[in-house]
Amino acid sequence: MKLVKLFGIALLTIGLAGPAMAQDMSQQGGAQAPQGDQVDQLAELVGLSDDQQTEIRGIIEEMQGQIQGLQAEAQQLQQAIQAEIKPDYDEDTIRDNAEKLGDLTGEMTALSTLMQAKVDAVFTEEQRAELDKRMKQMQQQMQQQRQMQQQMQQQ
């Protein structure tokens, strides 16, 4: 159930690493949940101590700047690529920028995964078990909602 656990930890990174896919970056606004809200939600979900919350906030702050810097760089590259959509395009420039964009996307994915792993290391075994339990419940609820929507569409 590693995937379920990572899904829960993804609550923390939804505003940080969500734009990791560069194609989505130009469509996304700056609306990101403040980290306090995310940590508070996680604390409520699994019962984090004050020390754990402080440690998690430190992890997020440490990595958030790195991720956001890469996101800005990736957005500039994507704009440069888009600017080449014209009759006198430069294929070499497009390919060079696309390769750089791929590298940045890979680095953002790595940083996001490292952040999730560092946050996961802060949890106790009991908290991990509680998170797994809650994520299973959320998955069941989402599946039930999808089934209800499908039934309503069929009618």
Steps between C-alpha positions, in 0.01 A plus 500: 500500500796728439296677232222572748752644745657718233155621399451623856835666510416659168259721694811687602643535155188574303579870486873451467557229245166488328633699205779249447358424164615804311214486251259587782705789632371763263144413593546508875445808709692591810234357730684277740387394844722646769732239648353556846163388376650188345701412809201573723285267289761228522540559875126462546493193278771299679555683829838665449681641802612863502858387441394292200306793357803725541725244334260455208467875453880521492518230233242679289666839538840354415382338180227742398747766386691249290184366337356845436826618343493205263134563424577859400787386280281233340228755433750726324617210286146409409432858397814497286383180334154646438660812352655277232157414360537722197586468133873561553540259794840374612489123545831489689373757752176308545684172558759656734231669710286186502796298628570757773130497591509121530801521729328758719184292517706200608674703769166634630368144516811389690472789748130435551567132567784584738274741686233231532758250625635746756149576625420128515810446716354739760194277560485227760387152395162569664460820302588321177238235580242772573588677176461174306162444664378852423623486141318170446184660632545797266559269205182307581303822525638624169419169334145514635461854369627394156255210495213729595601746226515220245157379603358849472651543154349174382151609598 
